[in-house]
């Protein structure tokens, strides 16, 4: 995207949905993304903090999974803090604290539109389907349009209500130069930032991907949490992560974007909340929206209250290892613990407590979090790990391995 398109006119008003913020002001509104069967519209909450001076636009999104409470709170508190320093802000912060109201209403990861992950339906030009897009795909496409400033291709060419929604979703001067998507992980999980692989091929050349990789790296590091690389390219595409919020913005639109995993779901973790807000300001400083000396005193340094990564080697996200035996899992390591290849991570026992199997680490790394629940079946992962990763971060989209 051309930089002038992303930044908008110098010192201009920013409009998105019903939010309209002149330079030096903050406004809240709603962004309609779908019509409801009983009347009215599904609307996303939007906050625009428009700085007194022109500059880049940072997007903050949270709650694409409706039970991920700390991510919602981080976006709410961060944009409120940016609102307190508008006179010093050169650029804008656009926030969507609850990107999935239908999930939030039921305090669940999925929505009642479909019993599937709402964060796997953002646009992907390489995705092929013989059917028209379903509602969640349309909603995600409209949010993507707001982030990128581009009307989605699947909006259609006719002047019907669907296309009108897509056109209205694209605001004025609101397109992103960078995005942080705030999530939470499992119960007792360590906080971390995910650095996606940057894919090249039909969308961009290898050299363009390398430049995007460098821009992304600076922002992820500025956030201040331990950095965990995303799955290898083949698994990344197989899991449809290029169609997640951050994955699509990064690998489809070419805008630096990453996911922050902020501890456990369902309740707000106040310690990690502070770290998330501080991380958003760290990224804003790196982008040039704010001088470090103008960060409010109430905001801590990036990484505040969070332990650094317990290993020095690079790591990637890994769900596993899996168990070959059904039973009850008894974990032998906790979140944050370091392990070496061959170490025992868990035992699987029967309901009477007799041991049935031992699950060992396949690589060096550390524990991000345990699996939820007590019962496991054959093939179930026993946890979420950060394992040693020496693979490339700039890779062809169709790579079979690294």
Buried (B, 14 or more C-beta within 10 A) or exposed (E): BEEEEBBBEEBBBBBBBEBBBBBBBBBBBBBBBBBEEEEEEBBBBBBBBBBBBBBBBBBBBBBBBBBBBBBBBBBBBBBBBBBBBBEBBBBBBBBBBBBBBBBBEEEBBBBEBBEEBBBBBBBBEBBEEEEEBEBBBBBBBBBBBBBBBBBBEBBEEEEEEBBEBBBBBBBBBBBBBBBBBBBBBBBBBBBBBBBBBBBBBEBBEEEBBBBBBEBBBEBBBBBBBBBBBBBBBBBBBEBBBBBBBBBBBBBBBBBBBBBBBBBBBEEBBEEBBBBBBBBBBBBBBBBEBBEEEBBEEEBBBBBBBBEEBBBEEBBBBBBBBEBEBBBBBEBBBEBBBBBEEEBEBBBBBEEEEEEBBEBEBBBBBBBBBBBEEEEBEEEBBBBBBBBBBEBBBBBEBEBEEB
